[in-house]
């Protein structure tokens, strides 16, 4: 069995286990990696908000906050 086959999640509800497994069982490293991804996506969203005109999306603009 290859390394890629070992880390494929069986069910969608096993995503947390998959992320931890990708970090060799280190939950702290998994959380830190996810926080880094969140920060990157927030920066990308901020950039999109700054450069995207309202006419492009028929009045909708992305929002960093949750509804």
C-alpha positions as CSV (number, residue, x, y, z in Angstrom):
1,X,0.0,0.0,0.0
2,X,1.4,3.4,-1.0
3,X,1.6,6.4,1.4
4,X,-1.2,8.1,-0.6
5,X,-3.5,5.1,-0.1
6,X,-2.9,5.2,3.7
7,X,-4.1,8.7,4.2
8,X,-7.3,8.8,2.1
9,X,-10.3,9.4,4.4
10,X,-13.0,6.7,4.3
11,X,-15.9,8.9,5.2
12,X,-16.4,12.7,5.0
13,X,-17.0,12.7,8.8
14,X,-13.4,11.5,9.2
15,X,-11.8,14.7,7.9
16,X,-10.4,15.7,11.3
17,X,-8.7,12.3,11.6
18,X,-7.4,12.7,8.1
19,X,-5.9,16.1,8.8
20,X,-4.2,14.8,12.0
21,X,-3.0,11.7,10.2
22,X,-1.4,14.0,7.5
23,X,0.6,15.5,10.4
24,X,1.8,12.2,11.7
25,X,-0.7,12.2,14.6
26,X,0.4,15.6,15.9
27,X,-2.8,17.4,16.6
28,X,-1.0,20.7,17.5
29,X,0.8,20.7,14.1
30,X,-2.6,20.0,12.3
31,X,-4.3,22.9,14.1
32,X,-1.4,25.2,13.3
33,X,-1.5,24.2,9.6
34,X,-5.2,24.8,9.5
35,X,-4.8,28.2,11.1
36,X,-2.2,29.0,8.5
37,X,-4.6,28.0,5.7
38,X,-7.4,30.2,7.3
39,X,-5.1,33.2,7.5
40,X,-4.1,32.7,3.8
41,X,-7.8,32.4,2.7
42,X,-8.7,35.5,4.7
43,X,-5.9,37.5,3.0
44,X,-7.2,36.2,-0.4
45,X,-10.8,37.2,0.5
46,X,-9.6,40.7,1.6
47,X,-7.8,41.1,-1.7
48,X,-10.9,40.0,-3.6
49,X,-13.1,42.4,-1.7
50,X,-10.7,45.3,-2.4
51,X,-10.4,44.7,-6.2
52,X,-13.9,43.3,-7.1
53,X,-16.5,45.8,-8.2
54,X,-20.1,45.4,-7.2
55,X,-21.3,45.3,-10.8
56,X,-19.2,42.1,-11.3
57,X,-21.3,40.2,-8.7
58,X,-24.6,42.1,-9.2
59,X,-24.2,43.9,-5.9
60,X,-22.9,41.0,-3.8
61,X,-19.5,41.5,-2.1
62,X,-17.6,38.9,-0.2
63,X,-17.6,39.3,3.6
64,X,-14.9,38.1,6.0
65,X,-17.4,37.6,8.8
66,X,-19.8,34.7,9.1
67,X,-23.6,35.1,8.7
